[in-house]
Amino acid sequence: MMVMVRIFPRDGLEESWKAVLDNLKALSDAYCTPLYLSQREEDDFMTLIYDVTDADCLADIVVKNIPSVLHPEKTRTITLLKPVFFPAPRDRPQNLERYQVAVRGSPGELEDIFNRILYLEYPSDVFPTYAAYSFGEDDILTSMLSTSRNRVEQFLRANLESQKGVVRIDIGHINRSKRVAPAEMWKRYRQSRSPLKLLFEEYDYLYPDVLHGAEDALV
């Protein structure tokens, strides 16, 4: 499963960001692999996303390793269930930014909402990179790449807000993101969780630099 660990630094975000990258070995083990690190512009925390095969081992990292290495003010964890990763269209624009979209929905309609997100026909200037159930503050989390917040809002208003059961949609701007998993492992990981059965020529699974010069931000 995938787990997001939100780290609220006691000191500045910049210092804690560097500390995470400098201490990845201490923040991982054979059962908990860090995949990427991200920061949402509107928030005072950073998020380290793990692939977890043993939840008890993650508990040790959260209650022992992270406090001893990063000395955060607090942490919060969010489990991502049934994560799906999307390849990127090769004809995408070059100036893309990443947004996190949180969806709250009615319990009996969540599967239909999730499937709507998976199988929408996305244009090249608004498309998801992942979607998962979260069942915490929100019910579904997805990450989208687009040319602007307005374009994401416009697309969601026309294609998701009217879906039966959708209660609320919140959009946050991811202003910083870095893949920390090895490139080939990350490519295989994404492909194994893709809604597409085949790797079509018009898609990329490990994209070249397209977001402010940083391929890492396209997780």
Backbone as a ProteinNet text record, in pm:
[ID]
protein_1_A
[PRIMARY]
MMVMVRIFPRDGLEESWKAVLDNLKALSDAYCTPLYLSQREEDDFMTLIYDVTDADCLADIVVKNIPSVLHPEKTRTITLLKPVFFPAPRDRPQNLERYQVAVRGSPGELEDIFNRILYLEYPSDVFPTYAAYSFGEDDILTSMLSTSRNRVEQFLRANLESQKGVVRIDIGHINRSKRVAPAEMWKRYRQSRSPLKLLFEEYDYLYPDVLHGAEDALV
[TERTIARY]
83.9	0	88.1	27.1	98	51.6	146.3	114	182.9	105.2	159.6	190.7	312.9	349.2	372.4	282.8	296.1	384.7	486.8	587.1	577.2	541.1	530.4	658.9	747.8	878.7	871.3	957.2	968.4	1043.7	1140.3	1215.2	1157.8	1237	1187.2	1167.6	1081.5	1057.7	1183.5	1261.5	1381.5	1480.6	1500.9	1594.5	1545.2	1415.7	1360.9	1361	1335.6	1340.8	1479.5	1581.4	1719.9	1750.7	1700.5	1726.4	1665.1	1546.4	1485.3	1572.7	1614.7	1693.9	1830.3	1885.2	2015.9	2009	1888.5	1876.2	1775.6	1762.3	1664.3	1688.8	1814.9	1845.4	1791.9	1805.4	1757.5	1605.6	1541.6	1396.1	1327.6	1399.6	1343.4	1398	1336.7	1389	1343.6	1362.7	1330.8	1181.6	1098.7	953.4	885.4	959.7	903.5	997.6	958.5	1043.9	990.2	1067.4	1022.9	1015	904.7	884.7	908.9	848.4	873.1	838.1	890	872.4	804.8	703.8	634.7	594.7	563.2	524.6	414.3	305.7	192.9	205.7	188.4	213.6	134.5	11.7	-76	-49.5	38.8	50.8	188.5	194.1	318.7	381.3	357.9	416.7	466.8	551.6	592.5	541.4	534.1	478	578.4	609.1	694.4	604.7	601.8	512.1	591.9	538.2	604.4	526.4	599.5	541.8	568.1	460.4	471.5	423.1	506.9	466.1	445.7	484.7	463.2	429.4	302.5	257.3	327	362.9	430.7	567.6	634.4	764.6	749	641.6	617.6	591.3	520.9	496.9	628.8	726.9	857.5	924.3	914.3	974.6	908.8	774.2	702	725.9	731	743.4	888.2	981.3	1120.8	1212.8	1219.3	1319.2	1294	1170.5	1141.3	1164.7	1116.3	1144.5	1293.5	1368.4	1510.1	1592	1548.7	1625.4	1577.8	1446.5	1391.6	1340.4	1315	1265.3	1144.6	1041.1	925.9	839.8	758	660.9	551.6	510.9	413.5	415.9	351.4	334	189.2	146.5	15.8	30.7	-40.7	-31.2	-165.8	-160.2	-279.3	-252.3	-337.2	-322	-388.8	-318.4	-372.6	-402.8	-530.2	-572.2	-608	-575.4	-597.7	-540.7	-415.5	-359.3	-346.8	-374.1	-362.8	-275.8	-178.9	-91.1	-118.2	-112.5	-143	-16.2	2	110.6	72.1	170.8	146	136.6	45.3	39.2	166.7	217.6	342.6	324.1	200.7	178	142.4	178	147	220.9	166.6	238.4	365.7	453.7	579.8	569.5	487	478.7	365.8	397.9	297.8	326.7	220.1	232	147.5	180.7	110.7	14.1	-101.8	-206.1	-257.5	-283.1	-347.5	-496.8	-576.9	-721.7	-778.5	-847	-907.9	-1058.6	-1117.1	-1260.1	-1327.9	-1434.7	-1521	-1650.2	-1692.6	-1811.2	-1902.4	-2021.9	-2117.5	-2070.6	-2081.7	-2028.6	-2074.4	-2200.6	-2249.5	-2211.1	-2149.5	-2116.6	-1966.1	-1884.1	-1739.5	-1678.5	-1723.7	-1667.3	-1696.5	-1818.5	-1852.7	-1772	-1751.6	-1670.9	-1527.2	-1473	-1335.5	-1320.4	-1414.3	-1408.8	-1423.6	-1502.1	-1515	-1379.5	-1305.3	-1172	-1078	-1085.9	-994.7	-1017	-1142.1	-1171.3	-1225.9	-1210	-1242.4	-1152.7	-1200.4	-1116.3	-1046.8	-917.8	-843.8	-776.2	-778	-704.2	-555.2	-473.3	-328.5	-283.7	-370.6	-330	-390.9	-465.6	-513.7	-521.3	-433.6	-438.4	-382.6	-431.9	-388.7	-257	-186.2	-69	-96.7	-183	-227.1	-364.4	-432.5	-557.4	-563.1	-621.3	-632.4	-743.3	-800.4	-887.7	-801.2	-853.7	-776.4	-852.1	-983.8	-1066.8	-1018	-982.7	-943	-1016.2	-940.1	-1001.8	-1081.4	-1037.2	-1104.1	-1127.6	-1197.3	-1226.2	-1139.7	-1105.9	-1023.2	-920.8	-797.4	-692.2	-640.7	-621.3	-560	-465.3	-363.7	-268.5	-285.2	-291.4	-310.9	-205.9	-165.2	-76.6	-158.4	-130.7	-202	-121.4	-169.5	-102.9	-137.7	-248.2	-286.9	-395.6	-410.4	-518.4	-654.8	-668	-795.8	-835.8	-737.5	-767.7	-813.7	-750.5	-793.5	-935.3	-961.7	-1095.6	-1200.1	-1167.7	-1260.7	-1291.4	-1188.7	-1207	-1289.9	-1258.7	-1330.4	-1475.6	-1497.1	-1633.8	-1718.6	-1659.5	-1734.1	-1745.9	-1651.9	-1646.8	-1661.3	-1648.4	-1654.8	-1752.3	-1764.8	-1850.1	-1994.7	-2042.1	-2181.6	-2202.7	-2093	-2105.1	-2186.7	-2278.1	-2361.7	-2275.3	-2303.5	-2232.2	-2116.2	-2068.8	-1958.4	-2008.3	-1945.5	-1986.2	-1897.8	-1766.3	-1673.1	-1546.3	-1488.1	-1359.3	-1268	-1150.5	-1051.3	-925.7	-866.6	-747	-632.5	-518.2	-398.7	-283.5	-203	-89.2	34.3	90.8	216.6	330.8	397.3	501.3	640.4	650	781	760.2	833.5	818.4	944.8	982.4	1103.8	1087.6	1108.2	1111.1	1237.5	1223.5	1340.6	1359.4	1262.3	1278.6	1366.1	1444.7	1524.3	1434.4	1484.1	1402.5	1338.6	1414.8	1359.9	1257.8	1284.4	1187.9	1058.3	1069.5	952.5	872.4	941	873.2	794.5	856.8	788.4	670.6	690.5	585.5	463	485.1	375.1	305.2	382.8	323.9	239	280.1	205.9	72.3	54.3	-69.2	-138.3	-124.7	-182.7	-320.4	-414.1	-544.5	-537.9	-425.5	-408.6	-347.2	-398.3	-346.6	-220.1	-201.5	-86.1	-16.1	111.8	187.6	177	84.7	64.4	173.9	202	309.7	287	160.3	133.3	149.6	196	209.7	353.2	388.4	514.1	483.5	565.6	553	658.6	771.2	872.8	907.7	851.1	854.7	988.3	1022.5	1138.6	1104.9	1202.4	1182.1	1073.7	966.2	862.8	805.5	840.5	783.2	892.4	902.9	1006.2	1143.7	1166.6	1296.1	1319.1	1212.8	1233.4	1146	1202.9	1127	1072.3	1145.5	1104.1	965	924.9	797.5	677.9	700.9	590.3	542.5	568.6	520.9	371.6
-118.5	0	124.5	236.1	363.4	441.8	508	588.9	724.7	829.6	964.7	999.9	1042.3	1089.5	1240.3	1315.4	1460.6	1501.3	1577.3	1616.4	1766.9	1806.5	1947.8	1987.9	2060.9	2089.7	2188.5	2165.7	2260.5	2385.4	2362.6	2473.7	2504.6	2557.1	2594.6	2475.3	2492.6	2387.8	2355.2	2457.5	2436.1	2346.2	2369.8	2287.8	2143.7	2127.7	1992.4	1918.7	1991.4	1931.6	1872.5	1951	1905.7	1787.4	1793.2	1684.9	1553.3	1559	1437.4	1378.8	1462.3	1413.1	1361.1	1419.4	1377	1250.1	1212.2	1100.4	995.2	977.6	882.6	739.5	701.9	566	543.4	643.9	631.9	637	690.3	704.7	592.6	486.9	375.7	244	135.3	1.9	-91.8	-221.3	-317.4	-323	-275.3	-286.4	-152.1	-44.4	90.2	171.5	186.3	253.9	392.8	498.8	632.9	643.7	698.6	714.6	857.2	951.8	1091.6	1183.8	1303.3	1407.5	1525.2	1582.7	1695.4	1798.8	1917.7	2028.6	2108	2130.5	2204.5	2350.8	2438.1	2580.9	2638.2	2591.8	2650.6	2599.8	2500.5	2433.6	2452.1	2422.7	2436.8	2301	2203.8	2071.4	2020.4	1918.5	1845.6	1703	1632.5	1497.9	1400.2	1295.6	1187.9	1067.4	1021.3	912.2	782.4	680.7	551.2	442.7	344	215.2	124.9	70.3	-2.8	-146	-241.9	-382.6	-439.8	-364.7	-407	-282.9	-271.5	-151.1	-133.2	-242.4	-230.7	-165.2	-194.2	-131.7	18.4	57.4	199.8	267.7	199.5	255.7	288.3	199	225.3	347.2	361.3	477.2	606.2	605.1	726.9	764.5	666.2	699.3	703.4	646.5	645.8	724.2	678.8	733.4	879.2	910.3	1047.8	1145.6	1117.4	1211.2	1227.6	1117.7	1127.7	1198.9	1188.1	1249.5	1390.7	1411.7	1538.6	1630.3	1575.4	1654.1	1740	1678.5	1757.2	1800.7	1901.1	1942.1	1836.1	1777.7	1670	1601.4	1484.4	1413.6	1367	1345.2	1288.7	1188.4	1076.7	976.6	959.3	937	914.3	792.9	692.8	572.7	592.4	557.3	563.4	421	392.9	258	248.7	134.9	109.8	222.5	259.8	368.5	328.8	424.5	405.8	517.6	483.2	582.6	592	713.6	739.7	779.6	728.8	779.7	916.7	989.6	1124.6	1123	1201.3	1211	1274.4	1220.8	1273.5	1412.9	1448.4	1579.4	1686.6	1664.5	1759.1	1891.4	2000.8	2127.9	2120.3	2214.3	2213.5	2281.2	2385.1	2460.1	2405.1	2301	2235.5	2258.1	2263.2	2268.7	2156.8	2116.2	2003.6	2050.9	1989.1	2023.4	1896.7	1906.3	1796.4	1825.3	1729.4	1744.8	1646.9	1700.5	1619.3	1618.8	1500.7	1485.9	1423.4	1486.2	1428.6	1385.5	1260.9	1208.7	1132.1	1105.1	1024.9	879.5	810.4	674	578	580.2	485.5	516.5	633.1	676.2	680.1	644.4	664.3	581.6	458.9	375.7	436.4	487.4	549.8	678.1	755.5	877.9	842.2	739.5	697.2	649.1	568.6	520.2	634.5	733.5	852.1	920.1	933.2	994.2	909.4	777.4	688.4	692.2	699.4	677.4	799.8	916.7	1039.2	1053.4	1123.1	1155	1286.9	1278.1	1396.6	1464.3	1597.7	1669.6	1672.7	1714.5	1712.9	1820.1	1920.3	2026.5	2012.4	1903.4	1868.9	1716.8	1654.7	1508.8	1463.5	1352.3	1304.2	1229.3	1226.5	1140.5	1023.6	1043.7	930	960.7	855.6	867.7	752.9	777.9	673.7	709.9	606.9	631.4	674.7	765.4	807.4	786.9	804	773.2	839.4	964.7	1040	1172.3	1278.8	1410.2	1415.6	1338.3	1332.3	1185.5	1162.3	1025	979.2	1071.7	1040.7	1152	1114	1211	1180.4	1284.2	1267.6	1383.2	1358.5	1462.5	1488.4	1616.4	1652.1	1751.6	1735.2	1831.7	1919	2047.5	2139.2	2266.5	2348.6	2475.2	2583.3	2566.8	2668	2612.9	2675.7	2638.8	2661.6	2773.3	2801.8	2691.1	2637.6	2531.2	2404.1	2371.4	2255.5	2276.4	2395.1	2425.4	2415.2	2469.2	2465.6	2321.3	2238.8	2100.4	2022.2	2039	1966.3	2011.9	2140.2	2192.9	2129.3	2113.4	2060.4	1908.4	1839.2	1693.9	1611.9	1675.2	1596.4	1651.7	1782.9	1840.7	1792.7	1768.7	1727.5	1577.5	1502	1358.3	1330.3	1238.2	1202.8	1162.3	1220.4	1185.7	1276.4	1360.4	1451.5	1562.2	1572.4	1670.9	1794.8	1773.6	1886.4	1850	1947.6	1930.9	2044.5	2012.2	2112.4	2094.5	2205.8	2203.9	2273.1	2207.1	2266.2	2263.6	2367.3	2377	2313	2213.7	2151.8	2233.8	2309.4	2397.7	2333.4	2213.3	2148	1997.9	1920.4	1775.8	1709.9	1598	1529.5	1379.5	1309.6	1163.5	1119.8	1028.6	977.4	827.6	763	623.4	615.9	509.3	494	495.5	551.6	575.1	447.2	339	217.1	152.4	157	103.6	183.1	315.2	401.7	377	356.1	328.1	197.5	92	-37.5	-25.4	49.9	68.3	133.8	238.7	309.5	220.8	151.4	66.7	-44.6	-97.5	-207.7	-162.9	-32	22	116	88.4	173.9	125.1	217.2	174.4	128.1	155.7	112.1	-27.1	-112.9	-249.4	-257.3	-161.7	-161.6	-27.9	-27.3	97.4	151	242	296.5	397.3	413.8	501	646.8	685	826.3	861.3	767.1	793.2	771.2	842.1	821.9	774.1	681.1	641.8	708.4	739.3	814.8	932.9	1047.1	1159.6	1232.9	1299	1387.4	1517.4	1605.6	1731.5	1815.2	1842.9	1929.4	2026.3	2014.7	2101.6	2186.8	2309.6	2399.9	2333.9	2252.1	2187.7	2069.6	2019.6	1912.6	1792.8	1686.1	1563.1	1506	1527.5	1471.5	1518.7	1634.3	1690.4	1624.9	1532	1472.7	1341.6	1319.9	1196.1	1206.4
0	0	0	-34.8	-30	91.8	157.4	274.5	261.7	283.3	286.8	432.3	458.8	592	582.7	643.4	644.4	761.7	730.8	830.4	851.9	972.9	1008.7	1079.2	1012.8	1071.4	1186.6	1284.6	1394.5	1348.4	1260.3	1202	1064.4	973	841.9	749.7	651.2	553.3	474	441.3	360.7	431.9	561.3	638.6	648.9	671	683.9	550	441.9	308.2	283.4	312.8	293.8	386	509.4	604.4	557.2	497.8	443.8	334	239.2	126.3	170.8	276.4	325.7	410.3	453.5	547.7	501.3	369.5	317.7	367.2	382.2	428.3	568.5	654.5	791.9	800.4	695.7	695	616.8	587.2	510.6	562.9	518.2	545.6	433.9	451.5	345	315.7	406.7	390.8	366.3	373.8	357.6	269.2	142.2	44.3	13.8	40.6	2.5	-150.2	-198.2	-342.4	-387.8	-319.7	-354	-238.7	-247.7	-147.4	-214.4	-150.5	-212.5	-108.6	-158.5	-71.5	-139.8	-68.3	-122.4	-82.7	-177.7	-157.9	-40.4	-20.8	79.1	220.5	238	367.2	430.1	561.7	636.2	666	577.5	593.5	459.5	465.2	345.3	358.1	247	248.1	187.9	263.4	215.1	189.1	64.5	24.6	19.8	86.2	96.2	22.9	-29.8	-65	54.7	113.8	240.4	221.4	260	256.1	396.4	500.5	639.3	720.9	761.3	831.4	966.2	1034.3	1162.5	1147	1036.1	1010.8	986.8	917.5	898.5	1032.8	1122.4	1255.4	1323.7	1313.3	1373.6	1311.7	1179.1	1112.5	1159.2	1171.1	1207.9	1354	1443.3	1586	1634.9	1557.4	1600.5	1505.6	1380.5	1288.3	1253	1213.3	1173.3	1288.4	1410.5	1520	1550.2	1544.8	1580	1472.8	1347.4	1237.3	1206	1203.9	1155.7	1266.1	1384.5	1498.4	1460.9	1403.1	1360	1478.9	1454.7	1555.4	1569.7	1454.5	1454.5	1319.1	1310.5	1183.8	1172.5	1049.2	1022.3	908.2	914.2	807.7	738.3	606.9	525.9	438.1	448.3	367.2	231.5	126.4	-9.5	-55	-79.6	-114.6	-263.4	-322.6	-464.4	-552.4	-532	-613.5	-760.1	-846.2	-990.9	-1045	-1130.8	-1191.4	-1341	-1391	-1530.6	-1605.7	-1727.4	-1812.5	-1865	-1911	-1961.5	-2113.7	-2170.7	-2316.9	-2371.9	-2479.3	-2535.6	-2596.9	-2631.7	-2692.7	-2589.8	-2462.8	-2356.1	-2374.1	-2319.3	-2321.7	-2237.5	-2257.7	-2184.4	-2047.8	-2036.7	-1911.2	-1824.1	-1747.9	-1665.4	-1517.6	-1438	-1293.4	-1235.1	-1111.4	-1051.6	-944.4	-940.4	-844	-777.2	-648.2	-577.9	-569.3	-609.5	-608.1	-506.5	-405.2	-300.8	-321.2	-321.9	-347.7	-226.4	-180.9	-78.8	-146.6	-119.2	-185.3	-92.7	-137.6	-61.7	-59.4	55.1	66.5	-42.8	-78.9	-177.7	-320.7	-343	-478.9	-506.9	-408.1	-422	-535.2	-551.9	-659	-795.9	-815	-943.2	-964.7	-858.2	-870.4	-907.1	-838.5	-865.2	-1009.5	-1055.5	-1193.3	-1293.3	-1257.7	-1344.3	-1360.4	-1250.3	-1256.4	-1341.1	-1326.4	-1399.3	-1549.8	-1592.5	-1733.7	-1807.1	-1745.4	-1817.5	-1939.9	-2039	-2154.5	-2124.5	-2093	-2050	-2169.8	-2173.3	-2276.7	-2242.1	-2334.8	-2311.7	-2213.5	-2183.4	-2091.3	-1952.1	-1926.1	-1792	-1784.9	-1705.2	-1696.5	-1562.1	-1511	-1379.5	-1386.8	-1274.5	-1263	-1169.9	-1069.1	-988.4	-929.1	-883.7	-809.4	-710	-592.2	-490.4	-393.1	-330.5	-217.2	-98.6	-15.3	101.9	233.1	235.3	351.8	480.9	473.4	591.8	590.5	578.1	561.7	432.4	333.7	204.1	168.9	59.9	19.1	-97.3	-187.2	-303.5	-321.1	-343.9	-375.9	-515.2	-592	-723.3	-748.9	-826.1	-865.2	-1013.9	-1050.3	-1190.6	-1236.4	-1360.6	-1424.2	-1517.8	-1515.7	-1603.8	-1623.5	-1712.9	-1742.3	-1641	-1565.8	-1467.1	-1375.5	-1258.9	-1167.1	-1231.8	-1304.3	-1369.4	-1465.8	-1536.6	-1633	-1560.1	-1445.8	-1367.3	-1316.2	-1261.5	-1209.4	-1319.4	-1434.6	-1548	-1587.8	-1596.6	-1637.2	-1535.5	-1405.9	-1302.6	-1292.2	-1311	-1306.7	-1417.1	-1533	-1647.3	-1645	-1578.5	-1593.4	-1465	-1347.3	-1224.5	-1120.5	-1110.2	-1006.4	-1016.5	-1136.8	-1156	-1137.4	-1118.3	-1097.7	-972	-980.3	-865.3	-746.5	-629.9	-507.7	-473.7	-566.8	-537.3	-443.8	-327.8	-228	-233	-249.5	-246.7	-323.4	-389.6	-456.7	-413.7	-361.7	-322.2	-406.5	-446.7	-531.5	-459.1	-450.8	-392.2	-491.4	-490.5	-583.9	-522	-591	-547.9	-606.9	-521.2	-572.5	-569.9	-510.9	-504.2	-490.9	-569.7	-564.4	-617.9	-556.4	-600.8	-585.5	-695.1	-687.8	-615.7	-518.6	-447.3	-472.7	-535.7	-575	-700.1	-716.9	-839.5	-962.7	-1072.1	-1191.2	-1245.4	-1258.2	-1315.4	-1223.6	-1092.3	-996.3	-1003.4	-1013.7	-1020	-1148	-1259.1	-1385.1	-1375.5	-1321.9	-1307.4	-1210.3	-1104.8	-1004	-1066	-1144.9	-1210	-1312.8	-1393.5	-1497.7	-1437.6	-1322.7	-1261.2	-1204.2	-1189.9	-1134.3	-1232.8	-1359.6	-1462.7	-1503.6	-1533.6	-1584.2	-1728.9	-1796.7	-1934.4	-1936.4	-2020.3	-2028.2	-2112.9	-2202.5	-2291	-2283.5	-2312.3	-2318.8	-2461.1	-2483.2	-2615.6	-2649.8	-2776.1	-2819.6	-2783	-2763.7	-2735.3	-2588	-2504.5	-2361.8	-2314.1	-2205.3	-2134.6	-1993.5	-1941.5	-1801.6	-1714.4	-1770.4	-1696.9	-1785.2	-1753.2	-1846.2	-1842.4	-1951.2	-1950	-1878.3	-1865.1	-1793	-1859.8	-1783.7	-1839.4	-1737.7	-1611.5	-1509.7	-1447.2	-1492.5	-1442.6	-1447.2	-1550.3	-1565.4	-1474.9	-1404.3	-1308.2	-1338.2	-1390.1	-1414.7	-1285.6	-1173.4	-1045.4	-1003.2	-1048	-1003.7	-1070.5	-1161.9	-1235.7	-1175.8	-1050.1	-987.5	-962.7
[MASK]
+++++++++++++++++++++++++++++++++++++++++++++++++++++++++++++++++++++++++++++++++++++++++++++++++++++++++++++++++++++++++++++++++++++++++++++++++++++++++++++++++++++++++++++++++++++++++++++++++++++++++++++++++++++++++++

